[in-house]
Amino acid sequence: MLHMSQRICSTILLLFLLGCPFAYSQVFYDQQFRHLANEGMELIYHQENEEAAQVFTQLKAQYPEPPGPYFLLAANRWWQSYMSHTHLYHKYIRQHLDKALELNKKLSKKEDAYLEYTFFQYMCYAFKTRLHTLRREWWSAANLGRKALPYINDCLELAEISPEFYFSAGIYHYYAESYPSEHPYIQPLMIFFPDGDAQKGLQEMEKAAEVSNFAQVEAIFYLIDVYIYWEKDYQKAVDLAQSLYQKYPENTWFKAEYVRALVYAEQYEKALPIIEEVKSHFEKI
């Protein structure tokens, strides 16, 4: 598991890049697309990544022109990389994102496709930035983050439209205020970014975590860290981590997050049997 300092370092490079949603790009008005995308995402969280890849490959065959299927394929490989702690999947992530950006160029010429074009430009550069951050390639990450900068305001302004956008706006608003306040050397850089509001950001992330939407799991996942490391509300972290653990019992990452929250909350008796579950899993690998 990434140490929290790495995750926060990643976050500050990506203040505006951590969760733009799926719902309002045009292709997602298609109910069949939405159904398959949701099915694949659920398989990812259940750690059935090869099955998820099959779903997204089917999606690519049915929708060869939109960038969406390639973005979802990259998301699947991202979680495999996250879980396995290897660089094995990184080349596939880059390939899928490059293809998504290539297809997205066609949307830039269509007046009625502005939201879809903006979304995929933002999200593909976000994913590329996260990948370079994970590899500690800081200059490449910063450069790609710069390319995503023009799309910040669009995502923030759409937070009132859909619960998915509450997550991306919440992540930005929360860390744009809280992180520079704890790390003064970051403050001069923030003149290039919209103002943050930690309380507003926390409320937005909570809304995204409460309502069923494509970003709900990601919102819960990040809120666990917020409550542990920033808000020091360990019981809220436990409650959120438990919800992921119960919904996705096969997911070793979510198990580990639940253990971490329990330990911070000093609920050691609850943590011990889950530690044994995680230990047993890795002993079988």
Backbone torsions as a table, in degrees:
resi	resn	phi	psi	omega
1	MET	NA	139.4	177.0
2	LEU	-64.2	136.1	173.8
3	HIS	-64.2	150.5	-175.9
4	MET	-58.9	-35.1	-179.7
5	SER	-61.9	-36.4	176.4
6	GLN	-65.9	-41.0	-177.4
7	ARG	-67.2	-39.0	178.5
8	ILE	-69.8	-39.4	176.8
9	CYS	-59.5	-42.5	175.9
10	SER	-61.3	-41.3	-177.1
11	THR	-63.8	-41.4	-176.7
12	ILE	-68.3	-31.2	173.8
13	LEU	-69.6	-22.4	-173.6
14	LEU	-121.0	35.6	-175.7
15	LEU	-49.4	-33.9	-176.3
16	PHE	-110.4	13.5	-169.5
17	LEU	-122.8	21.2	-168.1
18	LEU	-113.4	27.1	176.1
19	GLY	164.5	31.2	176.9
20	CYS	-60.5	140.8	-167.0
21	PRO	-86.6	-178.5	-179.7
22	PHE	-99.5	-23.1	-156.7
23	ALA	-67.7	-36.4	-168.0
24	TYR	-104.3	11.0	167.3
25	SER	-78.4	147.7	-168.0
26	GLN	-57.3	-40.1	-176.3
27	VAL	-59.8	-25.8	-177.1
28	PHE	-83.2	-0.3	168.3
29	TYR	-72.3	-19.8	-179.8
30	ASP	-74.7	117.6	-174.1
31	GLN	-64.6	-35.9	177.8
32	GLN	-65.2	-41.3	177.3
33	PHE	-61.5	-48.0	-178.4
34	ARG	-60.8	-40.5	-179.7
35	HIS	-62.2	-48.3	-178.3
36	LEU	-68.4	-39.1	178.4
37	ALA	-61.2	-45.0	179.3
38	ASN	-64.9	-41.3	177.7
39	GLU	-59.2	-44.3	179.5
40	GLY	-66.0	-40.4	179.0
41	MET	-64.1	-40.0	177.9
42	GLU	-62.8	-38.7	177.4
43	LEU	-63.6	-37.3	177.0
44	ILE	-59.0	-49.0	-176.3
45	TYR	-68.9	-23.0	174.1
46	HIS	-87.2	7.4	179.9
47	GLN	61.1	33.6	174.4
48	GLU	-106.4	66.5	-168.8
49	ASN	-70.2	-35.8	179.1
50	GLU	-68.9	-36.8	175.2
51	GLU	-65.0	-39.4	176.8
52	ALA	-62.7	-41.0	178.6
53	ALA	-60.7	-37.5	178.0
54	GLN	-64.2	-41.3	178.9
55	VAL	-64.0	-45.0	-178.2
56	PHE	-70.5	-30.5	175.1
57	THR	-67.6	-38.9	174.3
58	GLN	-61.4	-41.4	178.4
59	LEU	-62.0	-40.9	179.4
60	LYS	-63.5	-38.4	179.2
61	ALA	-67.0	-37.0	-178.9
62	GLN	-80.3	-27.6	-178.3
63	TYR	-129.9	74.2	-173.3
64	PRO	-73.0	-20.6	-174.6
65	GLU	-91.6	-40.8	-179.1
66	PRO	-66.7	151.4	178.1
67	PRO	-75.8	-13.5	-173.8
68	GLY	-52.5	-50.2	-178.4
69	PRO	-59.4	-36.8	179.9
70	TYR	-70.1	-35.4	175.8
71	PHE	-63.6	-41.3	180.0
72	LEU	-67.7	-37.0	175.3
73	LEU	-62.0	-39.8	177.3
74	ALA	-64.9	-40.2	179.2
75	ALA	-61.8	-39.8	178.6
76	ASN	-62.5	-47.1	179.3
77	ARG	-66.5	-30.8	177.5
78	TRP	-61.0	-46.9	-179.0
79	TRP	-67.5	-33.4	174.9
80	GLN	-63.7	-40.8	178.0
81	SER	-65.9	-41.8	179.2
82	TYR	-59.7	-44.1	-176.8
83	MET	-73.3	-37.1	-172.2
84	SER	-90.9	-13.8	-178.8
85	HIS	57.6	37.4	176.8
86	THR	-127.0	165.9	175.2
87	HIS	-94.0	8.3	-173.5
88	LEU	-56.7	-37.0	-173.5
89	TYR	-94.5	-2.8	-172.8
90	HIS	-63.2	-38.4	-179.2
91	LYS	-66.2	-33.5	178.4
92	TYR	-70.0	-38.1	177.6
93	ILE	-60.7	-47.9	-179.8
94	ARG	-61.4	-43.8	-179.0
95	GLN	-61.3	-45.2	-179.2
96	HIS	-65.7	-40.4	-179.7
97	LEU	-69.3	-38.8	177.1
98	ASP	-61.9	-40.9	179.0
99	LYS	-66.9	-40.3	178.4
100	ALA	-62.0	-42.2	178.4
101	LEU	-66.5	-37.4	177.6
102	GLU	-61.2	-46.6	179.0
103	LEU	-67.9	-31.9	-177.1
104	ASN	-68.6	-24.6	178.4
105	LYS	-56.7	-34.7	-178.8
106	LYS	-65.4	-30.3	-178.9
107	LEU	-72.7	-24.2	-177.5
108	SER	-63.7	-20.3	-178.2
109	LYS	-93.5	-0.9	-178.3
110	LYS	-106.3	119.3	-175.9
111	GLU	-62.6	-33.5	-176.5
112	ASP	-86.6	6.7	-177.0
113	ALA	-116.9	22.1	-174.9
114	TYR	-61.8	-43.6	-178.3
115	LEU	-63.8	-43.9	180.0
116	GLU	-64.1	-44.2	178.6
117	TYR	-61.2	-46.3	-179.0
118	THR	-61.9	-44.5	179.8
119	PHE	-57.1	-51.2	-174.3
120	PHE	-73.1	-31.7	173.5
121	GLN	-60.8	-48.3	-179.6
122	TYR	-60.1	-50.4	-170.2
123	MET	-75.0	-36.2	179.0
124	CYS	-66.5	-42.0	175.8
125	TYR	-66.1	-34.0	176.8
126	ALA	-61.9	-47.4	-179.7
127	PHE	-62.8	-42.4	179.0
128	LYS	-62.9	-38.6	178.4
129	THR	-64.5	-43.8	178.6
130	ARG	-60.9	-39.2	-178.9
131	LEU	-64.2	-46.3	179.5
132	HIS	-66.8	-33.1	176.8
133	THR	-65.5	-44.2	178.1
134	LEU	-58.3	-36.0	179.0
135	ARG	-84.5	0.3	-178.5
136	ARG	60.9	35.0	175.8
137	GLU	-98.5	79.0	-165.1
138	TRP	-66.8	-40.1	-177.8
139	TRP	-67.2	-41.0	177.3
140	SER	-63.9	-40.7	178.7
141	ALA	-62.7	-44.7	-179.2
142	ALA	-63.9	-39.8	-179.7
143	ASN	-64.5	-42.5	178.9
144	LEU	-69.9	-35.7	174.8
145	GLY	-61.3	-37.5	177.5
146	ARG	-62.0	-36.8	-179.6
147	LYS	-67.7	-27.0	179.6
148	ALA	-84.3	-14.8	-174.5
149	LEU	-52.0	-41.2	-177.6
150	PRO	-62.5	-14.7	-174.1
151	TYR	-101.1	3.9	-177.7
152	ILE	-59.9	-55.7	-171.4
153	ASN	-60.2	-35.9	179.0
154	ASP	-59.8	-43.9	-179.1
155	CYS	-68.3	-39.3	179.7
156	LEU	-66.4	-38.5	-177.7
157	GLU	-69.9	-21.8	-177.0
158	LEU	-89.4	4.8	-176.3
159	ALA	-62.8	-28.0	-179.5
160	GLU	-80.6	-8.9	-174.2
161	ILE	-86.9	-41.3	-171.3
162	SER	-145.5	144.3	-179.1
163	PRO	-61.6	-26.9	177.1
164	GLU	-60.4	-38.8	-178.6
165	PHE	-70.9	-21.4	175.6
166	TYR	-61.6	-32.7	-179.7
167	PHE	-67.9	-51.2	-178.5
168	SER	-63.1	-41.3	178.6
169	ALA	-67.3	-40.1	-178.9
170	GLY	-64.3	-44.7	177.1
171	ILE	-56.9	-46.5	-178.6
172	TYR	-64.8	-54.2	-175.2
173	HIS	-58.6	-39.5	-176.8
174	TYR	-67.4	-54.2	-174.3
175	TYR	-76.1	-25.9	179.2
176	ALA	-64.8	-25.4	174.3
177	GLU	-97.2	-48.0	-170.2
178	SER	-72.0	-41.1	-175.2
179	TYR	-68.6	-48.6	177.9
180	PRO	-61.7	-30.1	179.6
181	SER	-65.7	-28.9	178.4
182	GLU	-92.4	-17.4	-176.9
183	HIS	-132.5	83.4	-173.1
184	PRO	-56.9	-26.3	-178.7
185	TYR	-66.3	-15.9	178.1
186	ILE	-82.9	-24.2	-170.9
187	GLN	-55.3	-42.8	179.4
188	PRO	-59.7	-30.6	-179.9
189	LEU	-70.3	-23.9	-173.9
190	MET	-72.5	-9.1	177.0
191	ILE	-65.3	-18.3	-179.9
192	PHE	-88.8	-3.2	-173.8
193	PHE	-120.2	156.8	173.2
194	PRO	-61.0	155.3	-179.4
195	ASP	-64.2	147.7	175.5
196	GLY	-96.9	169.4	177.8
197	ASP	-156.8	98.7	-171.5
198	ALA	-61.9	-42.6	-178.8
199	GLN	-65.0	-42.7	177.5
200	LYS	-63.7	-42.1	-179.6
201	GLY	-62.6	-40.8	178.4
202	LEU	-63.2	-42.3	178.7
203	GLN	-64.0	-39.3	180.0
204	GLU	-66.9	-43.3	178.0
205	MET	-63.9	-37.6	178.4
206	GLU	-64.2	-39.0	177.0
207	LYS	-62.6	-42.7	179.6
208	ALA	-65.0	-32.2	-179.0
209	ALA	-78.5	-24.9	-175.1
210	GLU	-85.3	-30.7	-172.5
211	VAL	-103.6	137.5	178.8
212	SER	-63.1	122.6	179.8
213	ASN	-166.4	171.0	-175.7
214	PHE	-63.1	-25.8	-176.8
215	ALA	-98.3	6.2	-172.3
216	GLN	-60.5	-47.3	-178.6
217	VAL	-63.1	-42.9	179.2
218	GLU	-63.8	-38.5	179.2
219	ALA	-63.0	-44.8	178.0
220	ILE	-61.6	-44.0	-178.1
221	PHE	-57.7	-45.0	-179.0
222	TYR	-77.0	-31.2	178.0
223	LEU	-64.2	-31.5	177.5
224	ILE	-57.1	-46.3	178.3
225	ASP	-65.2	-41.3	-179.6
226	VAL	-59.0	-45.5	-177.3
227	TYR	-71.6	-31.0	179.1
228	ILE	-76.9	-53.1	-167.8
229	TYR	-92.3	-24.8	-174.9
230	TRP	-112.3	-47.9	-177.1
231	GLU	-88.0	-18.4	-178.9
232	LYS	58.1	30.1	177.5
233	ASP	-101.9	84.2	-170.0
234	TYR	-69.8	-31.7	180.0
235	GLN	-68.4	-37.9	175.8
236	LYS	-63.1	-39.5	177.4
237	ALA	-61.9	-42.5	178.1
238	VAL	-60.9	-45.5	-177.7
239	ASP	-62.3	-43.1	-179.7
240	LEU	-68.2	-45.1	-179.6
241	ALA	-63.7	-36.9	178.9
242	GLN	-64.4	-36.7	-179.8
243	SER	-63.7	-39.1	176.9
244	LEU	-70.3	-41.7	179.9
245	TYR	-60.9	-40.2	-178.9
246	GLN	-75.1	-35.2	-178.8
247	LYS	-77.6	-34.1	-177.5
248	TYR	-126.1	70.0	-174.1
249	PRO	-65.0	-19.4	-179.9
250	GLU	-82.4	-13.3	-172.2
251	ASN	-81.5	106.4	-177.0
252	THR	-66.2	-29.9	178.6
253	TRP	-65.9	-44.0	179.9
254	PHE	-68.2	-33.1	173.8
255	LYS	-60.6	-46.1	-178.7
256	ALA	-63.8	-38.4	177.8
257	GLU	-63.6	-38.8	178.4
258	TYR	-65.1	-44.1	176.7
259	VAL	-58.8	-45.2	-178.3
260	ARG	-59.9	-44.8	179.3
261	ALA	-63.9	-41.5	179.3
262	LEU	-63.3	-40.1	179.7
263	VAL	-64.8	-44.6	178.1
264	TYR	-62.7	-33.1	179.1
265	ALA	-83.4	1.6	179.6
266	GLU	60.7	34.3	176.7
267	GLN	-102.1	66.7	-169.9
268	TYR	-68.0	-34.4	-179.0
269	GLU	-64.0	-36.2	176.6
270	LYS	-72.5	-32.1	-175.5
271	ALA	-73.0	-37.2	-171.8
272	LEU	-56.8	-49.0	-179.3
273	PRO	-65.1	-29.8	179.1
274	ILE	-74.9	-34.9	173.5
275	ILE	-58.8	-40.5	178.1
276	GLU	-64.4	-36.6	176.1
277	GLU	-61.1	-47.5	-179.3
278	VAL	-64.4	-44.1	179.2
279	LYS	-59.9	-45.0	179.7
280	SER	-62.0	-39.1	179.4
281	HIS	-61.0	-47.6	-175.9
282	PHE	-74.0	-25.4	175.6
283	GLU	-68.0	-24.8	-179.1
284	LYS	-84.7	-15.4	-178.2
285	ILE	-74.1	NA	NA
